[in-house]
Amino acid sequence: MSIYRKDYIGLKDMSAEEILYIIETADTMKYVLNQPNKKAPHLQGKSVVILFYENRSRTKVSYELAGQYLSANVVNMNISEKNETPGFSDLLEMGKIIDQMGADFIVIRHPVSGSAKFLASNVSASVINAGDGINENPSQALLELMTIKERMGGFKRGLKVAFIGDITHSRYAKSNIWGFLKLGAHVSVAGPPTLIPEDLESFGVEVYSDPYKAVKNADVIMGARLLAEDRYSNELPSYNEYKNMFKIDKRMLSYAKDEVIVMHPGPINRGIEIDSDVIESPQCLVDDQISNGVALRMAMLYILSMRGGIMI
């Protein structure tokens, strides 16, 4: 299978074969990371620009290290904080400047949905979406899939995955849902009705108001991160009410399979989204997710550099 993709915008437009290929490539990159000398020459002479309009240091560092370990020149474009949401005209101007500088890759995080696709359609550089509004965050979902593959020894069709929490505002959840559906998983969600997208069921996702029904016989339970409490207005009465109904705890896990694993994009609101006992248990794979982040992002950069190359 040939690679002609210029950008990585989301899992919605990826095939199952492409998703699996990225994960397999990340396995190879993880081998590189385990060597005393972590440098590989794959992107020597290439330039990666990190363009974050939202401050997420962990993700940014992960992309920086991914580029550096592949011998690319990595540049951070420091975007000053503004009170107003940055518009597409500003983004277009920034993209043209970066193009004129000859950058090969732009890794963008932006608070407006559709921004990554807009940028990709207006620049020559390859664009990687590191999160656009409430739309998608493909690399985060891919590293979750990589972590599950490692723990379970592969993907089985019919894997049951349950998402608990705020799905409407979670680009992490949306990318994961697309990825799991592409790989033949059975996906269910549960959360406050005001925080569940209305069209989810049309894509084959089962929607529940009762989280215990959503996690019944689940192989994987994924918690979605909540926004700051004052961001919800009329969508959520209070954190306290949320945790009483939707907190992932040992009781909720008892409805799932005995070997169920728990995942979350982090940082976790302890005691609200997930109980501390679950976070500290071997079933919670948050640390594994973090360690896979650099390898997965190395794979994405490497594959984009091979436009027109061959998937083996």
VENNOR-V791447 format. One record per helix or strand. SS is the DSSP state (hx for helix, st for strand). FROM is the first residue (numbers start at 0). LEN is the number of residues. If there is no record, write none. Layout:
<<SS FROM LEN> <SS FROM LEN>>
//
This chain:
<<st 1 1> <st 7 1> <hx 10 3> <hx 15 18> <st 46 6> <hx 56 13> <st 72 6> <hx 87 13> <st 104 6> <hx 114 6> <st 125 7> <hx 137 15> <st 159 5> <hx 170 12> <st 185 5> <hx 192 3> <hx 199 4> <st 205 3> <hx 210 4> <st 219 4> <hx 228 3> <hx 238 8> <st 247 1> <hx 249 4> <st 260 4> <st 269 1> <st 273 1> <hx 275 4> <st 283 1> <hx 285 19> <st 309 1>>
//
